[in-house]
């Protein structure tokens, strides 16, 4: 199951992720991709802050919400020159 550039728009990301985890088959994988919040700060990309995003994530905050919501083992990747974070949870 894939959530690509969606979680930052969800008011309650833990509830959303918990629901997705319940839909996974026993051997399923949840892939989550979000904009990298720290990248915006580090490159002073304040013009990239948009009102549609109710959440911004760093690896630590994404890890915390995924762990709390799903309890799945997760590994993290950065992509698009550090602008995106991806989490692969099993």
PyMOL Python script that loads the backbone (N, CA, C, O; Angstrom):
from pymol import cmd

cmd.read_pdbstr("""\
ATOM      1  N   UNK A   1       0.846  -1.156   0.000  1.00  0.00           N
ATOM      2  CA  UNK A   1       0.000   0.000   0.000  1.00  0.00           C
ATOM      3  C   UNK A   1       0.905   1.236   0.000  1.00  0.00           C
ATOM      4  O   UNK A   1       1.915   1.277   0.703  1.00  0.00           O
ATOM      5  N   UNK A   2       0.536   2.225  -0.784  1.00  0.00           N
ATOM      6  CA  UNK A   2       1.382   3.407  -0.946  1.00  0.00           C
ATOM      7  C   UNK A   2       0.601   4.667  -0.603  1.00  0.00           C
ATOM      8  O   UNK A   2      -0.529   4.861  -1.052  1.00  0.00           O
ATOM      9  N   UNK A   3       1.226   5.514   0.201  1.00  0.00           N
ATOM     10  CA  UNK A   3       0.710   6.850   0.496  1.00  0.00           C
ATOM     11  C   UNK A   3       1.781   7.823   0.039  1.00  0.00           C
ATOM     12  O   UNK A   3       2.793   8.005   0.716  1.00  0.00           O
ATOM     13  N   UNK A   4       1.563   8.441  -1.100  1.00  0.00           N
ATOM     14  CA  UNK A   4       2.585   9.317  -1.686  1.00  0.00           C
ATOM     15  C   UNK A   4       2.110  10.763  -1.629  1.00  0.00           C
ATOM     16  O   UNK A   4       1.104  11.131  -2.237  1.00  0.00           O
ATOM     17  N   UNK A   5       2.867  11.579  -0.876  1.00  0.00           N
ATOM     18  CA  UNK A   5       2.586  13.008  -0.750  1.00  0.00           C
ATOM     19  C   UNK A   5       1.128  13.260  -0.332  1.00  0.00           C
ATOM     20  O   UNK A   5       0.435  14.102  -0.902  1.00  0.00           O
ATOM     21  N   UNK A   6       0.694  12.507   0.673  1.00  0.00           N
ATOM     22  CA  UNK A   6      -0.669  12.630   1.190  1.00  0.00           C
ATOM     23  C   UNK A   6      -0.671  12.971   2.672  1.00  0.00           C
ATOM     24  O   UNK A   6      -1.472  13.791   3.120  1.00  0.00           O
ATOM     25  N   UNK A   7       0.214  12.353   3.430  1.00  0.00           N
ATOM     26  CA  UNK A   7       0.196  12.450   4.889  1.00  0.00           C
ATOM     27  C   UNK A   7       0.294  13.886   5.392  1.00  0.00           C
ATOM     28  O   UNK A   7      -0.253  14.213   6.445  1.00  0.00           O
ATOM     29  N   UNK A   8       0.980  14.736   4.655  1.00  0.00           N
ATOM     30  CA  UNK A   8       1.115  16.128   5.083  1.00  0.00           C
ATOM     31  C   UNK A   8      -0.204  16.898   4.982  1.00  0.00           C
ATOM     32  O   UNK A   8      -0.318  18.000   5.518  1.00  0.00           O
ATOM     33  N   UNK A   9      -1.196  16.327   4.302  1.00  0.00           N
ATOM     34  CA  UNK A   9      -2.508  16.960   4.144  1.00  0.00           C
ATOM     35  C   UNK A   9      -3.536  16.436   5.150  1.00  0.00           C
ATOM     36  O   UNK A   9      -4.646  16.964   5.225  1.00  0.00           O
ATOM     37  N   UNK A  10      -3.185  15.416   5.914  1.00  0.00           N
ATOM     38  CA  UNK A  10      -4.124  14.731   6.802  1.00  0.00           C
ATOM     39  C   UNK A  10      -4.047  15.323   8.206  1.00  0.00           C
ATOM     40  O   UNK A  10      -2.969  15.407   8.794  1.00  0.00           O
ATOM     41  N   UNK A  11      -5.200  15.733   8.739  1.00  0.00           N
ATOM     42  CA  UNK A  11      -5.223  16.372  10.058  1.00  0.00           C
ATOM     43  C   UNK A  11      -4.766  15.431  11.172  1.00  0.00           C
ATOM     44  O   UNK A  11      -4.082  15.860  12.101  1.00  0.00           O
ATOM     45  N   UNK A  12      -5.137  14.159  11.087  1.00  0.00           N
ATOM     46  CA  UNK A  12      -4.752  13.173  12.114  1.00  0.00           C
ATOM     47  C   UNK A  12      -3.961  12.057  11.443  1.00  0.00           C
ATOM     48  O   UNK A  12      -4.526  11.010  11.130  1.00  0.00           O
ATOM     49  N   UNK A  13      -2.650  12.263  11.214  1.00  0.00           N
ATOM     50  CA  UNK A  13      -1.875  11.270  10.473  1.00  0.00           C
ATOM     51  C   UNK A  13      -1.789   9.924  11.186  1.00  0.00           C
ATOM     52  O   UNK A  13      -1.696   8.893  10.520  1.00  0.00           O
ATOM     53  N   UNK A  14      -1.816   9.901  12.514  1.00  0.00           N
ATOM     54  CA  UNK A  14      -1.739   8.625  13.234  1.00  0.00           C
ATOM     55  C   UNK A  14      -2.969   7.770  12.943  1.00  0.00           C
ATOM     56  O   UNK A  14      -2.839   6.570  12.701  1.00  0.00           O
ATOM     57  N   UNK A  15      -4.140   8.359  12.962  1.00  0.00           N
ATOM     58  CA  UNK A  15      -5.374   7.604  12.670  1.00  0.00           C
ATOM     59  C   UNK A  15      -5.375   7.105  11.230  1.00  0.00           C
ATOM     60  O   UNK A  15      -5.780   5.974  10.961  1.00  0.00           O
ATOM     61  N   UNK A  16      -4.927   7.941  10.312  1.00  0.00           N
ATOM     62  CA  UNK A  16      -4.855   7.568   8.902  1.00  0.00           C
ATOM     63  C   UNK A  16      -3.914   6.381   8.703  1.00  0.00           C
ATOM     64  O   UNK A  16      -4.258   5.415   8.023  1.00  0.00           O
ATOM     65  N   UNK A  17      -2.720   6.461   9.301  1.00  0.00           N
ATOM     66  CA  UNK A  17      -1.739   5.379   9.169  1.00  0.00           C
ATOM     67  C   UNK A  17      -2.204   4.099   9.849  1.00  0.00           C
ATOM     68  O   UNK A  17      -1.966   3.004   9.340  1.00  0.00           O
ATOM     69  N   UNK A  18      -2.865   4.229  10.996  1.00  0.00           N
ATOM     70  CA  UNK A  18      -3.389   3.041  11.690  1.00  0.00           C
ATOM     71  C   UNK A  18      -4.412   2.326  10.812  1.00  0.00           C
ATOM     72  O   UNK A  18      -4.427   1.097  10.740  1.00  0.00           O
ATOM     73  N   UNK A  19      -5.255   3.091  10.153  1.00  0.00           N
ATOM     74  CA  UNK A  19      -6.256   2.494   9.263  1.00  0.00           C
ATOM     75  C   UNK A  19      -5.562   1.778   8.098  1.00  0.00           C
ATOM     76  O   UNK A  19      -5.937   0.661   7.740  1.00  0.00           O
ATOM     77  N   UNK A  20      -4.566   2.416   7.520  1.00  0.00           N
ATOM     78  CA  UNK A  20      -3.849   1.776   6.413  1.00  0.00           C
ATOM     79  C   UNK A  20      -3.163   0.488   6.877  1.00  0.00           C
ATOM     80  O   UNK A  20      -3.170  -0.513   6.160  1.00  0.00           O
ATOM     81  N   UNK A  21      -2.578   0.514   8.062  1.00  0.00           N
ATOM     82  CA  UNK A  21      -1.891  -0.679   8.583  1.00  0.00           C
ATOM     83  C   UNK A  21      -2.878  -1.822   8.792  1.00  0.00           C
ATOM     84  O   UNK A  21      -2.533  -2.984   8.575  1.00  0.00           O
ATOM     85  N   UNK A  22      -4.094  -1.507   9.208  1.00  0.00           N
ATOM     86  CA  UNK A  22      -5.105  -2.556   9.397  1.00  0.00           C
ATOM     87  C   UNK A  22      -5.488  -3.198   8.073  1.00  0.00           C
ATOM     88  O   UNK A  22      -5.885  -4.363   8.048  1.00  0.00           O
ATOM     89  N   UNK A  23      -5.377  -2.468   6.983  1.00  0.00           N
ATOM     90  CA  UNK A  23      -5.730  -2.995   5.668  1.00  0.00           C
ATOM     91  C   UNK A  23      -4.638  -3.866   5.068  1.00  0.00           C
ATOM     92  O   UNK A  23      -4.892  -4.589   4.105  1.00  0.00           O
ATOM     93  N   UNK A  24      -3.434  -3.812   5.612  1.00  0.00           N
ATOM     94  CA  UNK A  24      -2.327  -4.588   5.060  1.00  0.00           C
ATOM     95  C   UNK A  24      -2.535  -6.082   5.270  1.00  0.00           C
ATOM     96  O   UNK A  24      -3.036  -6.513   6.308  1.00  0.00           O
ATOM     97  N   UNK A  25      -2.148  -6.854   4.283  1.00  0.00           N
ATOM     98  CA  UNK A  25      -2.083  -8.297   4.474  1.00  0.00           C
ATOM     99  C   UNK A  25      -0.912  -8.589   5.403  1.00  0.00           C
ATOM    100  O   UNK A  25      -0.077  -7.716   5.640  1.00  0.00           O
ATOM    101  N   UNK A  26      -0.845  -9.798   5.924  1.00  0.00           N
ATOM    102  CA  UNK A  26       0.198 -10.159   6.887  1.00  0.00           C
ATOM    103  C   UNK A  26       1.607  -9.889   6.354  1.00  0.00           C
ATOM    104  O   UNK A  26       2.482  -9.468   7.111  1.00  0.00           O
ATOM    105  N   UNK A  27       1.832 -10.126   5.073  1.00  0.00           N
ATOM    106  CA  UNK A  27       3.156  -9.898   4.488  1.00  0.00           C
ATOM    107  C   UNK A  27       3.205  -8.577   3.705  1.00  0.00           C
ATOM    108  O   UNK A  27       4.096  -8.373   2.880  1.00  0.00           O
ATOM    109  N   UNK A  28       2.250  -7.689   3.967  1.00  0.00           N
ATOM    110  CA  UNK A  28       2.147  -6.439   3.229  1.00  0.00           C
ATOM    111  C   UNK A  28       3.209  -5.420   3.613  1.00  0.00           C
ATOM    112  O   UNK A  28       3.873  -5.537   4.643  1.00  0.00           O
ATOM    113  N   UNK A  29       3.346  -4.427   2.763  1.00  0.00           N
ATOM    114  CA  UNK A  29       4.306  -3.342   2.957  1.00  0.00           C
ATOM    115  C   UNK A  29       3.556  -2.024   2.819  1.00  0.00           C
ATOM    116  O   UNK A  29       2.734  -1.850   1.919  1.00  0.00           O
ATOM    117  N   UNK A  30       3.853  -1.106   3.721  1.00  0.00           N
ATOM    118  CA  UNK A  30       3.298   0.245   3.663  1.00  0.00           C
ATOM    119  C   UNK A  30       4.427   1.194   3.282  1.00  0.00           C
ATOM    120  O   UNK A  30       5.432   1.284   3.987  1.00  0.00           O
ATOM    121  N   UNK A  31       4.265   1.896   2.176  1.00  0.00           N
ATOM    122  CA  UNK A  31       5.253   2.869   1.732  1.00  0.00           C
ATOM    123  C   UNK A  31       4.628   4.248   1.876  1.00  0.00           C
ATOM    124  O   UNK A  31       3.544   4.512   1.355  1.00  0.00           O
ATOM    125  N   UNK A  32       5.325   5.120   2.590  1.00  0.00           N
ATOM    126  CA  UNK A  32       4.840   6.466   2.849  1.00  0.00           C
ATOM    127  C   UNK A  32       5.886   7.458   2.364  1.00  0.00           C
ATOM    128  O   UNK A  32       7.061   7.348   2.715  1.00  0.00           O
ATOM    129  N   UNK A  33       5.463   8.423   1.562  1.00  0.00           N
ATOM    130  CA  UNK A  33       6.379   9.455   1.085  1.00  0.00           C
ATOM    131  C   UNK A  33       5.802  10.817   1.440  1.00  0.00           C
ATOM    132  O   UNK A  33       4.614  11.070   1.236  1.00  0.00           O
ATOM    133  N   UNK A  34       6.658  11.700   1.977  1.00  0.00           N
ATOM    134  CA  UNK A  34       6.252  13.047   2.379  1.00  0.00           C
ATOM    135  C   UNK A  34       7.352  14.038   2.004  1.00  0.00           C
ATOM    136  O   UNK A  34       8.500  13.639   1.803  1.00  0.00           O
ATOM    137  N   UNK A  35       7.014  15.321   1.908  1.00  0.00           N
ATOM    138  CA  UNK A  35       8.069  16.330   1.759  1.00  0.00           C
ATOM    139  C   UNK A  35       8.927  16.351   3.031  1.00  0.00           C
ATOM    140  O   UNK A  35       8.411  16.143   4.130  1.00  0.00           O
ATOM    141  N   UNK A  36      10.203  16.596   2.887  1.00  0.00           N
ATOM    142  CA  UNK A  36      11.118  16.639   4.037  1.00  0.00           C
ATOM    143  C   UNK A  36      11.040  18.019   4.684  1.00  0.00           C
ATOM    144  O   UNK A  36      11.509  19.004   4.113  1.00  0.00           O
ATOM    145  N   UNK A  37      10.452  18.087   5.867  1.00  0.00           N
ATOM    146  CA  UNK A  37      10.285  19.355   6.565  1.00  0.00           C
ATOM    147  C   UNK A  37      11.591  20.048   6.891  1.00  0.00           C
ATOM    148  O   UNK A  37      11.691  21.268   6.761  1.00  0.00           O
ATOM    149  N   UNK A  38      12.599  19.287   7.314  1.00  0.00           N
ATOM    150  CA  UNK A  38      13.882  19.904   7.651  1.00  0.00           C
ATOM    151  C   UNK A  38      14.571  20.501   6.435  1.00  0.00           C
ATOM    152  O   UNK A  38      15.301  21.485   6.546  1.00  0.00           O
ATOM    153  N   UNK A  39      14.338  19.906   5.286  1.00  0.00           N
ATOM    154  CA  UNK A  39      14.930  20.451   4.061  1.00  0.00           C
ATOM    155  C   UNK A  39      14.417  21.870   3.819  1.00  0.00           C
ATOM    156  O   UNK A  39      15.180  22.747   3.415  1.00  0.00           O
ATOM    157  N   UNK A  40      13.130  22.095   4.064  1.00  0.00           N
ATOM    158  CA  UNK A  40      12.573  23.437   3.889  1.00  0.00           C
ATOM    159  C   UNK A  40      13.255  24.447   4.803  1.00  0.00           C
ATOM    160  O   UNK A  40      13.542  25.571   4.392  1.00  0.00           O
ATOM    161  N   UNK A  41      13.509  24.045   6.034  1.00  0.00           N
ATOM    162  CA  UNK A  41      14.141  24.938   7.009  1.00  0.00           C
ATOM    163  C   UNK A  41      15.597  25.186   6.627  1.00  0.00           C
ATOM    164  O   UNK A  41      16.055  26.329   6.621  1.00  0.00           O
ATOM    165  N   UNK A  42      16.320  24.120   6.310  1.00  0.00           N
ATOM    166  CA  UNK A  42      17.745  24.237   6.020  1.00  0.00           C
ATOM    167  C   UNK A  42      18.025  25.094   4.788  1.00  0.00           C
ATOM    168  O   UNK A  42      19.017  25.822   4.758  1.00  0.00           O
ATOM    169  N   UNK A  43      17.180  25.018   3.790  1.00  0.00           N
ATOM    170  CA  UNK A  43      17.421  25.823   2.587  1.00  0.00           C
ATOM    171  C   UNK A  43      16.564  27.081   2.582  1.00  0.00           C
ATOM    172  O   UNK A  43      16.436  27.768   1.569  1.00  0.00           O
ATOM    173  N   UNK A  44      15.975  27.363   3.757  1.00  0.00           N
ATOM    174  CA  UNK A  44      15.140  28.562   3.926  1.00  0.00           C
ATOM    175  C   UNK A  44      14.074  28.656   2.836  1.00  0.00           C
ATOM    176  O   UNK A  44      13.833  29.719   2.264  1.00  0.00           O
ATOM    177  N   UNK A  45      13.450  27.520   2.567  1.00  0.00           N
ATOM    178  CA  UNK A  45      12.432  27.447   1.525  1.00  0.00           C
ATOM    179  C   UNK A  45      11.062  27.840   2.036  1.00  0.00           C
ATOM    180  O   UNK A  45      10.086  27.122   1.818  1.00  0.00           O
ATOM    181  N   UNK A  46      10.980  28.958   2.705  1.00  0.00           N
ATOM    182  CA  UNK A  46       9.711  29.377   3.295  1.00  0.00           C
ATOM    183  C   UNK A  46       8.625  29.567   2.251  1.00  0.00           C
ATOM    184  O   UNK A  46       7.442  29.429   2.565  1.00  0.00           O
ATOM    185  N   UNK A  47       8.996  29.876   1.029  1.00  0.00           N
ATOM    186  CA  UNK A  47       7.977  30.016  -0.012  1.00  0.00           C
ATOM    187  C   UNK A  47       7.369  28.662  -0.374  1.00  0.00           C
ATOM    188  O   UNK A  47       6.329  28.603  -1.030  1.00  0.00           O
ATOM    189  N   UNK A  48       8.018  27.571   0.053  1.00  0.00           N
ATOM    190  CA  UNK A  48       7.477  26.236  -0.197  1.00  0.00           C
ATOM    191  C   UNK A  48       6.494  25.795   0.880  1.00  0.00           C
ATOM    192  O   UNK A  48       5.846  24.758   0.732  1.00  0.00           O
ATOM    193  N   UNK A  49       6.371  26.566   1.963  1.00  0.00           N
ATOM    194  CA  UNK A  49       5.369  26.262   2.978  1.00  0.00           C
ATOM    195  C   UNK A  49       4.006  26.611   2.394  1.00  0.00           C
ATOM    196  O   UNK A  49       3.781  27.746   1.975  1.00  0.00           O
ATOM    197  N   UNK A  50       3.104  25.648   2.365  1.00  0.00           N
ATOM    198  CA  UNK A  50       1.809  25.872   1.735  1.00  0.00           C
ATOM    199  C   UNK A  50       0.694  25.604   2.726  1.00  0.00           C
ATOM    200  O   UNK A  50       0.808  24.731   3.586  1.00  0.00           O
ATOM    201  N   UNK A  51      -0.381  26.359   2.599  1.00  0.00           N
ATOM    202  CA  UNK A  51      -1.472  26.249   3.545  1.00  0.00           C
ATOM    203  C   UNK A  51      -2.167  24.892   3.499  1.00  0.00           C
ATOM    204  O   UNK A  51      -2.817  24.503   4.469  1.00  0.00           O
ATOM    205  N   UNK A  52      -2.042  24.170   2.394  1.00  0.00           N
ATOM    206  CA  UNK A  52      -2.678  22.851   2.295  1.00  0.00           C
ATOM    207  C   UNK A  52      -1.991  21.812   3.171  1.00  0.00           C
ATOM    208  O   UNK A  52      -2.571  20.767   3.466  1.00  0.00           O
ATOM    209  N   UNK A  53      -0.757  22.094   3.589  1.00  0.00           N
ATOM    210  CA  UNK A  53      -0.020  21.141   4.418  1.00  0.00           C
ATOM    211  C   UNK A  53      -0.277  21.446   5.887  1.00  0.00           C
ATOM    212  O   UNK A  53       0.101  22.504   6.390  1.00  0.00           O
ATOM    213  N   UNK A  54      -0.914  20.519   6.555  1.00  0.00           N
ATOM    214  CA  UNK A  54      -1.176  20.695   7.987  1.00  0.00           C
ATOM    215  C   UNK A  54      -0.095  20.027   8.829  1.00  0.00           C
ATOM    216  O   UNK A  54      -0.084  20.179  10.051  1.00  0.00           O
ATOM    217  N   UNK A  55       0.810  19.293   8.196  1.00  0.00           N
ATOM    218  CA  UNK A  55       1.920  18.618   8.871  1.00  0.00           C
ATOM    219  C   UNK A  55       3.178  18.738   8.025  1.00  0.00           C
ATOM    220  O   UNK A  55       3.124  18.752   6.796  1.00  0.00           O
ATOM    221  N   UNK A  56       4.299  18.824   8.704  1.00  0.00           N
ATOM    222  CA  UNK A  56       5.608  18.692   8.070  1.00  0.00           C
ATOM    223  C   UNK A  56       6.392  17.683   8.890  1.00  0.00           C
ATOM    224  O   UNK A  56       6.281  17.665  10.116  1.00  0.00           O
ATOM    225  N   UNK A  57       7.183  16.842   8.234  1.00  0.00           N
ATOM    226  CA  UNK A  57       7.858  15.751   8.913  1.00  0.00           C
ATOM    227  C   UNK A  57       9.364  15.774   8.694  1.00  0.00           C
ATOM    228  O   UNK A  57       9.853  16.074   7.605  1.00  0.00           O
ATOM    229  N   UNK A  58      10.078  15.448   9.755  1.00  0.00           N
ATOM    230  CA  UNK A  58      11.481  15.060   9.702  1.00  0.00           C
ATOM    231  C   UNK A  58      11.481  13.548   9.905  1.00  0.00           C
ATOM    232  O   UNK A  58      10.443  12.966  10.219  1.00  0.00           O
ATOM    233  N   UNK A  59      12.624  12.915   9.730  1.00  0.00           N
ATOM    234  CA  UNK A  59      12.661  11.458   9.922  1.00  0.00           C
ATOM    235  C   UNK A  59      12.185  11.096  11.323  1.00  0.00           C
ATOM    236  O   UNK A  59      11.424  10.142  11.478  1.00  0.00           O
ATOM    237  N   UNK A  60      12.612  11.831  12.344  1.00  0.00           N
ATOM    238  CA  UNK A  60      12.234  11.495  13.725  1.00  0.00           C
ATOM    239  C   UNK A  60      10.723  11.588  13.937  1.00  0.00           C
ATOM    240  O   UNK A  60      10.135  10.712  14.572  1.00  0.00           O
ATOM    241  N   UNK A  61      10.093  12.630  13.419  1.00  0.00           N
ATOM    242  CA  UNK A  61       8.646  12.777  13.631  1.00  0.00           C
ATOM    243  C   UNK A  61       7.862  11.768  12.801  1.00  0.00           C
ATOM    244  O   UNK A  61       6.841  11.253  13.257  1.00  0.00           O
ATOM    245  N   UNK A  62       8.327  11.480  11.591  1.00  0.00           N
ATOM    246  CA  UNK A  62       7.667  10.457  10.778  1.00  0.00           C
ATOM    247  C   UNK A  62       7.825   9.090  11.428  1.00  0.00           C
ATOM    248  O   UNK A  62       6.881   8.301  11.446  1.00  0.00           O
ATOM    249  N   UNK A  63       9.006   8.803  11.960  1.00  0.00           N
ATOM    250  CA  UNK A  63       9.233   7.532  12.658  1.00  0.00           C
ATOM    251  C   UNK A  63       8.322   7.413  13.867  1.00  0.00           C
ATOM    252  O   UNK A  63       7.758   6.347  14.115  1.00  0.00           O
ATOM    253  N   UNK A  64       8.169   8.489  14.621  1.00  0.00           N
ATOM    254  CA  UNK A  64       7.336   8.456  15.826  1.00  0.00           C
ATOM    255  C   UNK A  64       5.875   8.182  15.486  1.00  0.00           C
ATOM    256  O   UNK A  64       5.239   7.351  16.133  1.00  0.00           O
ATOM    257  N   UNK A  65       5.339   8.862  14.486  1.00  0.00           N
ATOM    258  CA  UNK A  65       3.933   8.660  14.150  1.00  0.00           C
ATOM    259  C   UNK A  65       3.707   7.277  13.543  1.00  0.00           C
ATOM    260  O   UNK A  65       2.685   6.647  13.814  1.00  0.00           O
ATOM    261  N   UNK A  66       4.640   6.799  12.730  1.00  0.00           N
ATOM    262  CA  UNK A  66       4.500   5.452  12.164  1.00  0.00           C
ATOM    263  C   UNK A  66       4.570   4.384  13.248  1.00  0.00           C
ATOM    264  O   UNK A  66       3.793   3.429  13.235  1.00  0.00           O
ATOM    265  N   UNK A  67       5.497   4.544  14.184  1.00  0.00           N
ATOM    266  CA  UNK A  67       5.624   3.562  15.259  1.00  0.00           C
ATOM    267  C   UNK A  67       4.377   3.550  16.128  1.00  0.00           C
ATOM    268  O   UNK A  67       3.841   2.487  16.442  1.00  0.00           O
ATOM    269  N   UNK A  68       3.916   4.737  16.514  1.00  0.00           N
ATOM    270  CA  UNK A  68       2.734   4.832  17.375  1.00  0.00           C
ATOM    271  C   UNK A  68       1.495   4.285  16.677  1.00  0.00           C
ATOM    272  O   UNK A  68       0.678   3.608  17.302  1.00  0.00           O
ATOM    273  N   UNK A  69       1.350   4.575  15.385  1.00  0.00           N
ATOM    274  CA  UNK A  69       0.135   4.209  14.664  1.00  0.00           C
ATOM    275  C   UNK A  69       0.127   2.779  14.158  1.00  0.00           C
ATOM    276  O   UNK A  69      -0.930   2.152  14.088  1.00  0.00           O
ATOM    277  N   UNK A  70       1.310   2.250  13.800  1.00  0.00           N
ATOM    278  CA  UNK A  70       1.331   0.953  13.128  1.00  0.00           C
ATOM    279  C   UNK A  70       2.104  -0.123  13.870  1.00  0.00           C
ATOM    280  O   UNK A  70       1.760  -1.301  13.777  1.00  0.00           O
ATOM    281  N   UNK A  71       3.146   0.260  14.610  1.00  0.00           N
ATOM    282  CA  UNK A  71       3.999  -0.727  15.262  1.00  0.00           C
ATOM    283  C   UNK A  71       4.845  -1.537  14.293  1.00  0.00           C
ATOM    284  O   UNK A  71       5.468  -2.524  14.686  1.00  0.00           O
ATOM    285  N   UNK A  72       4.872  -1.130  13.039  1.00  0.00           N
ATOM    286  CA  UNK A  72       5.633  -1.866  12.033  1.00  0.00           C
ATOM    287  C   UNK A  72       7.109  -1.457  12.067  1.00  0.00           C
ATOM    288  O   UNK A  72       7.451  -0.348  12.478  1.00  0.00           O
ATOM    289  N   UNK A  73       7.962  -2.364  11.633  1.00  0.00           N
ATOM    290  CA  UNK A  73       9.386  -2.033  11.472  1.00  0.00           C
ATOM    291  C   UNK A  73       9.529  -1.179  10.220  1.00  0.00           C
ATOM    292  O   UNK A  73       8.978  -1.498   9.167  1.00  0.00           O
ATOM    293  N   UNK A  74      10.275  -0.090  10.354  1.00  0.00           N
ATOM    294  CA  UNK A  74      10.346   0.875   9.263  1.00  0.00           C
ATOM    295  C   UNK A  74      11.793   1.255   8.983  1.00  0.00           C
ATOM    296  O   UNK A  74      12.604   1.404   9.897  1.00  0.00           O
ATOM    297  N   UNK A  75      12.096   1.407   7.701  1.00  0.00           N
ATOM    298  CA  UNK A  75      13.378   1.996   7.316  1.00  0.00           C
ATOM    299  C   UNK A  75      13.078   3.231   6.483  1.00  0.00           C
ATOM    300  O   UNK A  75      12.030   3.330   5.845  1.00  0.00           O
ATOM    301  N   UNK A  76      14.013   4.165   6.501  1.00  0.00           N
ATOM    302  CA  UNK A  76      13.783   5.469   5.896  1.00  0.00           C
ATOM    303  C   UNK A  76      14.795   5.756   4.803  1.00  0.00           C
ATOM    304  O   UNK A  76      15.951   5.343   4.882  1.00  0.00           O
ATOM    305  N   UNK A  77      14.345   6.466   3.790  1.00  0.00           N
ATOM    306  CA  UNK A  77      15.186   6.886   2.678  1.00  0.00           C
ATOM    307  C   UNK A  77      14.908   8.361   2.404  1.00  0.00           C
ATOM    308  O   UNK A  77      13.792   8.844   2.597  1.00  0.00           O
ATOM    309  N   UNK A  78      15.933   9.060   1.956  1.00  0.00           N
ATOM    310  CA  UNK A  78      15.754  10.423   1.489  1.00  0.00           C
ATOM    311  C   UNK A  78      15.892  10.409  -0.017  1.00  0.00           C
ATOM    312  O   UNK A  78      16.710   9.666  -0.560  1.00  0.00           O
ATOM    313  N   UNK A  79      15.105  11.218  -0.695  1.00  0.00           N
ATOM    314  CA  UNK A  79      15.168  11.257  -2.143  1.00  0.00           C
ATOM    315  C   UNK A  79      15.030  12.661  -2.673  1.00  0.00           C
ATOM    316  O   UNK A  79      14.800  13.610  -1.924  1.00  0.00           O
ATOM    317  N   UNK A  80      15.173  12.777  -3.967  1.00  0.00           N
ATOM    318  CA  UNK A  80      15.035  14.044  -4.667  1.00  0.00           C
ATOM    319  C   UNK A  80      15.890  15.113  -4.010  1.00  0.00           C
ATOM    320  O   UNK A  80      15.418  16.194  -3.655  1.00  0.00           O
ATOM    321  N   UNK A  81      17.180  14.770  -3.859  1.00  0.00           N
ATOM    322  CA  UNK A  81      18.183  15.657  -3.261  1.00  0.00           C
ATOM    323  C   UNK A  81      17.791  16.123  -1.856  1.00  0.00           C
ATOM    324  O   UNK A  81      17.993  17.282  -1.494  1.00  0.00           O
ATOM    325  N   UNK A  82      17.223  15.190  -1.068  1.00  0.00           N
ATOM    326  CA  UNK A  82      16.868  15.494   0.316  1.00  0.00           C
ATOM    327  C   UNK A  82      15.535  16.184   0.502  1.00  0.00           C
ATOM    328  O   UNK A  82      15.169  16.522   1.627  1.00  0.00           O
ATOM    329  N   UNK A  83      14.802  16.401  -0.571  1.00  0.00           N
ATOM    330  CA  UNK A  83      13.523  17.109  -0.469  1.00  0.00           C
ATOM    331  C   UNK A  83      12.366  16.203  -0.075  1.00  0.00           C
ATOM    332  O   UNK A  83      11.325  16.692   0.364  1.00  0.00           O
ATOM    333  N   UNK A  84      12.528  14.893  -0.223  1.00  0.00           N
ATOM    334  CA  UNK A  84      11.468  13.953   0.105  1.00  0.00           C
ATOM    335  C   UNK A  84      11.974  12.909   1.095  1.00  0.00           C
ATOM    336  O   UNK A  84      13.150  12.545   1.094  1.00  0.00           O
ATOM    337  N   UNK A  85      11.061  12.440   1.936  1.00  0.00           N
ATOM    338  CA  UNK A  85      11.337  11.321   2.835  1.00  0.00           C
ATOM    339  C   UNK A  85      10.440  10.162   2.437  1.00  0.00           C
ATOM    340  O   UNK A  85       9.273  10.356   2.097  1.00  0.00           O
ATOM    341  N   UNK A  86      10.986   8.973   2.481  1.00  0.00           N
ATOM    342  CA  UNK A  86      10.181   7.775   2.219  1.00  0.00           C
ATOM    343  C   UNK A  86      10.376   6.827   3.387  1.00  0.00           C
ATOM    344  O   UNK A  86      11.482   6.681   3.906  1.00  0.00           O
ATOM    345  N   UNK A  87       9.289   6.185   3.795  1.00  0.00           N
ATOM    346  CA  UNK A  87       9.327   5.193   4.863  1.00  0.00           C
ATOM    347  C   UNK A  87       8.775   3.889   4.288  1.00  0.00           C
ATOM    348  O   UNK A  87       7.718   3.868   3.658  1.00  0.00           O
ATOM    349  N   UNK A  88       9.506   2.817   4.517  1.00  0.00           N
ATOM    350  CA  UNK A  88       9.078   1.492   4.078  1.00  0.00           C
ATOM    351  C   UNK A  88       8.854   0.676   5.338  1.00  0.00           C
ATOM    352  O   UNK A  88       9.794   0.348   6.062  1.00  0.00           O
ATOM    353  N   UNK A  89       7.585   0.354   5.587  1.00  0.00           N
ATOM    354  CA  UNK A  89       7.191  -0.316   6.840  1.00  0.00           C
ATOM    355  C   UNK A  89       6.665  -1.701   6.529  1.00  0.00           C
ATOM    356  O   UNK A  89       5.877  -1.905   5.605  1.00  0.00           O
ATOM    357  N   UNK A  90       7.135  -2.659   7.344  1.00  0.00           N
ATOM    358  CA  UNK A  90       6.676  -4.057   7.212  1.00  0.00           C
ATOM    359  C   UNK A  90       6.217  -4.566   8.556  1.00  0.00           C
ATOM    360  O   UNK A  90       5.793  -5.717   8.669  1.00  0.00           O
TER     361      UNK A  90
END
""", "prot")
cmd.dss("prot")
cmd.show_as("cartoon", "prot")
cmd.util.cbc("prot")
cmd.orient("prot")
